[in-house]
Amino acid sequence: MRFGQDHLISVLSHRSHVLWALGYPDAALADPESVIKDARQIGQAPTLMFALSGTVTTHIYCGNYAAASAQADELVAMADQKGASYWKALGMLEKGWLFAAAGKPLDAVQMITSGLATMRSTGTTLYTPFYLSYLAGAHAELGEFDDAWRSIVEALTAVGTTKETFQEAEINRVAGEIALKSREADAAKAEEFFNRALAVARQQQAKSWELRAAMSMARLWRDQGKREEARDLLAPVYGWFTEGFDTRDLKEAKQLLGELAS
């Protein structure tokens, strides 16, 4: 029976990530609490660590940073106690992602760098491209652009090598943002990355990744005075959504559309 429950928890954790990417954030958030509750009832540390990691990711996607932070802390503490290097590494990477989202780039660089080193010591490269992109973004926030581009190139190379494409659109979007932050901002290069992000998201039918890429492109075009083009790009993507309007991305998209309409 426990094996069946373990399998169900793994399925639900993965399903929530897919549901979010496909554009159903409310549906993605329907499972995490029950997943954690069931994992605690099973009483096995590996099951609970799997559940914690999966729900942390879902909460970060949806902008629920407080809930994500509490669960990431629990994951790292439990993994450290159990000597579970892989789960400790994943928890550290998730905490680094949270630091990046919270505008703490120095903490993000330190945590993601440590997490990647721990992850590599386990012999796996899973999720490495995605976290390298957020490491790159944090380096850019600190003005460390050589390190930022080195991390982006490594992330994109890893995607090509491992075929781990679930977050490929976001990696390209982050690369575009770095191009705009660089000492000599390169709008053309940024637009190229944003177009790549949009193309990948559309090919994958990943509406949440498409929304993020459309917002980045719309902000670029707004700043270039192309407000109508920006609105025409973003409005149909935002208008596709039927749920999740209390999540961070959709709130930002609505606000941006309001600015473009004024």
Secondary structure, DSSP 8 states (H G I E B T S, - for coil): -HHHHHHHHHHHHHHHHHHHHHT-HHHHTTSHHHHHHHHHHHT-HHHHHHHHHHHHHHHHHHT-HHHHHHHHHHHHHHHHHHT-HHHHHHHHHHHHHHHHHTT-HHHHHHHHHHHHHHHHHTT--TTHHHHHHHHHHHHHHTT-HHHHHHHHHHHHHHHHHH---TTHHHHHHHHHHHHHHSSS--HHHHHHHHHHHHHHHHHHT-HHHHHHHHHHHHHHHHHTT-HHHHHHHHHHHHHH--S-TTSHHHHHHHHHHHHHH-
